């Protein structure tokens, strides 16, 4: 009996590992198909622009409001810490570097995965469940070129812009708390920020991170929707997997990219 339970457990582990490897290979192949069939996205920009509105503009409110409050919290916490060392005037540098290097790209990507990523997965999953993708294939229309690729490039373009807006609103929130409410010198706040933040060393690192996060989150959302079982339960599970997998991927990629950037710097 014990041997049978061990065998069943090992069989379950093996099935999970094999299924995971299969999904990685299938998703990699799916990503290559998107890149190879992206010509429609560039020839018919209207498709991509419409999806940019859906993924980017519709996510703008939550990005701006979240960035504002994150910046305000950074302003309060940073002032309390810097005050202990008599360096209150460096508050602008602290807020800006924290947002541009880390919090801006990471938090914006997590919000993007929660709002736009889940919506993309649900939309494509429902198209599959209602056999719209199969109907396209019957009419000799490639669903990857017509449906998937425009959404991919819309997400890749929108993510860096959303991260930049998040960081800008965060800096504004830190300014409101630090200068207007607490009383840090306004000239010192902006001048030290300007002197301490490097465009290529700091801002570009954040742009690169947000670009990579956009590729990862959008690819995961599209793959989960395209691979979802054509049932209500299947679409629901795919949407949940999109948020969980995208969040873990963003955090893991952030660690890897930060390690490379610090080593390169």
C-alpha positions in Angstrom: 0.0 0.0 0.0 2.8 2.4 0.9 4.7 1.6 -2.3 1.5 2.3 -4.3 1.1 5.7 -2.6 4.8 6.5 -3.3 4.3 5.5 -6.9 1.2 7.7 -7.3 3.0 10.6 -5.7 6.0 10.3 -8.0 3.7 9.9 -11.0 2.0 13.2 -10.0 5.3 15.0 -9.6 6.5 13.7 -13.0 3.3 14.7 -14.7 3.5 18.2 -13.2 7.2 18.6 -14.3 6.5 17.3 -17.8 3.4 19.5 -18.1 5.4 22.6 -17.0 8.2 21.9 -19.5 5.6 21.4 -22.2 3.9 24.7 -21.4 7.3 26.5 -21.4 8.1 25.1 -24.9 4.6 25.8 -26.2 4.7 29.4 -24.9 8.1 30.0 -26.4 6.8 28.7 -29.8 3.8 30.9 -29.4 6.0 34.0 -28.7 8.0 33.3 -31.9 4.8 33.0 -33.9 3.7 36.4 -32.6 7.0 38.0 -33.7 6.9 36.3 -37.1 3.3 37.3 -37.8 3.5 40.9 -36.6 3.4 42.3 -40.0 -0.3 42.9 -39.8 0.2 45.1 -36.7 2.6 47.4 -38.6 0.6 47.5 -41.8 -2.7 48.1 -40.1 -1.8 50.5 -37.3 -5.4 51.1 -36.5 -5.6 47.7 -34.9 -2.6 48.3 -32.7 -3.7 51.9 -31.8 -7.2 50.6 -30.8 -5.6 48.0 -28.5 -3.2 50.6 -27.1 -6.3 52.6 -26.0 -7.7 49.5 -24.4 -4.5 48.4 -22.6 -2.9 51.8 -22.0 -5.4 54.6 -21.8 -7.9 52.5 -19.9 -5.2 51.7 -17.3 -4.2 55.3 -16.9 -6.4 56.3 -14.0 -5.2 53.5 -11.7 -1.6 54.1 -12.7 -1.8 57.9 -12.0 -3.6 57.5 -8.7 -1.4 54.7 -7.4 1.7 56.7 -8.4 0.5 59.8 -6.6 -0.1 57.9 -3.3 3.1 55.9 -3.6 5.1 59.1 -4.0 3.3 60.7 -1.1 4.2 57.7 1.1 7.8 57.8 -0.1 7.9 61.5 0.8 6.7 60.9 4.4 8.8 57.8 5.0 11.9 59.3 3.4 11.7 62.5 5.4 11.5 60.6 8.6 14.6 58.7 7.7 16.6 61.5 6.3 15.7 63.8 9.3 17.7 61.5 11.6 20.9 62.3 9.6 20.2 66.0 8.9 19.7 65.3 5.2 16.1 66.5 4.6 17.1 68.4 1.5 18.0 65.1 -0.2 14.4 64.0 -0.2 13.9 64.8 -3.9 16.8 62.5 -4.8 15.5 59.7 -2.6 12.0 59.9 -4.1 13.1 60.2 -7.7 15.7 57.3 -7.6 13.3 55.0 -5.7 10.6 55.6 -8.3 12.7 55.7 -11.5 14.9 52.7 -10.7 12.5 50.3 -8.9 9.0 51.3 -7.8 7.9 52.9 -11.0 8.6 50.0 -13.4 7.7 47.2 -10.9 4.5 48.6 -9.4 3.3 49.8 -12.8 3.9 46.4 -14.2 2.0 44.7 -11.4 -1.0 47.1 -11.9 -0.8 46.5 -15.6 -0.9 42.8 -15.2 -3.9 43.0 -12.8 -5.9 45.3 -15.0 -4.9 45.0 -18.6 -3.3 41.5 -18.5 -6.4 39.9 -16.9 -8.7 41.7 -19.4 -6.6 40.5 -22.4 -6.7 36.9 -21.2 -10.5 37.0 -20.5 -11.2 38.6 -23.9 -9.1 36.1 -25.9 -10.4 33.2 -23.8 -14.0 34.2 -24.5 -13.2 34.5 -28.2 -11.9 31.0 -28.1 -14.9 29.7 -26.1 -17.4 31.3 -28.5 -15.4 29.9 -31.4 -14.6 33.3 -32.9 -10.9 32.2 -33.4 -12.0 29.0 -35.1 -14.3 31.0 -37.4 -11.3 33.3 -38.4 -9.3 30.2 -39.3 -12.2 28.9 -41.5 -12.2 32.3 -43.3 -8.4 32.0 -43.9 -7.7 34.8 -41.4 -4.7 34.1 -39.1 -6.0 34.8 -35.5 -2.4 35.3 -34.2 -1.8 38.0 -36.8 -5.2 39.6 -36.5 -6.0 39.3 -32.8 -2.9 38.4 -30.8 -0.1 40.4 -32.4 -1.8 43.8 -32.2 -2.4 43.3 -28.5 1.2 42.2 -28.0 2.7 45.3 -29.5 0.1 47.5 -27.8 1.2 46.1 -24.4 4.9 46.4 -25.2 4.5 50.1 -26.2 2.0 51.0 -23.4 4.0 49.6 -20.5 7.1 52.0 -20.6 4.7 54.9 -21.0 2.6 53.9 -18.0 5.7 53.3 -15.9 7.0 56.8 -16.8 3.7 58.4 -15.9 3.7 56.4 -12.6 7.1 57.8 -11.8 6.2 61.3 -12.7 3.1 61.2 -10.5 5.1 59.7 -7.7 7.7 62.5 -7.9 4.8 65.0 -7.8 3.3 63.2 -4.8 6.7 63.4 -3.0 6.8 67.1 -3.8 3.4 67.7 -2.3 4.2 66.0 0.9 7.9 67.1 1.2 7.7 70.7 0.1 4.1 71.8 0.6 3.1 69.9 3.7 6.4 69.2 5.6 8.3 72.3 4.5 11.4 71.0 2.7 13.1 73.8 0.7 11.7 73.7 -2.8 14.9 74.8 -4.5 16.9 72.1 -2.8 14.3 69.5 -3.5 14.4 70.0 -7.3 18.1 71.0 -7.7 19.4 67.9 -5.8 17.0 65.7 -7.7 18.3 67.1 -11.0 21.9 66.6 -9.9 21.5 63.2 -8.4 19.4 61.5 -11.1 21.4 60.4 -14.2 19.4 60.0 -17.4 21.4 57.1 -18.8 22.3 55.4 -15.6 19.0 55.7 -13.8 16.2 56.7 -16.1 17.2 54.3 -18.9 17.5 51.4 -16.5 13.9 52.0 -15.5 12.9 52.2 -19.2 14.6 48.9 -20.0 12.9 47.2 -17.1 9.5 48.5 -18.0 10.0 47.4 -21.6 11.0 43.8 -20.5 8.1 43.7 -18.1 5.7 44.7 -20.9 7.0 41.9 -23.1 6.7 39.3 -20.3 3.3 40.4 -18.9 1.6 40.8 -22.4 3.0 37.4 -23.6 1.8 35.6 -20.5 -1.7 37.2 -20.8 -2.0 36.3 -24.5 -0.7 32.8 -24.1 -3.0 32.0 -21.1 -6.0 33.4 -23.1 -5.1 31.5 -26.3 -4.5 28.3 -24.4 -7.5 28.5 -22.0 -10.0 25.6 -22.1 -13.2 26.9 -23.9 -15.4 26.9 -20.8 -16.3 29.5 -18.2 -14.2 27.7 -15.6 -11.3 27.5 -18.0 -11.4 31.2 -18.8 -11.6 32.0 -15.1 -8.7 29.8 -14.3 -6.6 31.3 -17.1 -7.3 34.9 -15.9 -6.2 33.9 -12.4 -3.0 32.3 -13.7 -2.2 35.4 -15.8 -2.2 37.7 -12.7 -0.2 35.2 -10.5 2.3 34.2 -13.2 2.8 37.8 -14.4 3.4 39.1 -10.9 6.0 36.4 -10.2 7.6 36.9 -13.5 7.9 40.7 -12.9 9.5 40.2 -9.5 11.9 37.6 -10.8 12.9 39.6 -13.8 13.4 42.7 -11.7 15.9 40.8 -9.6 17.8 39.5 -12.6 17.8 42.9 -14.4 18.9 44.7 -11.3 21.8 42.3 -10.8 23.0 42.8 -14.4 22.6 46.6 -14.2 24.4 46.9 -10.9 27.2 44.7 -12.2 27.3 46.7 -15.5 27.4 50.0 -13.6 
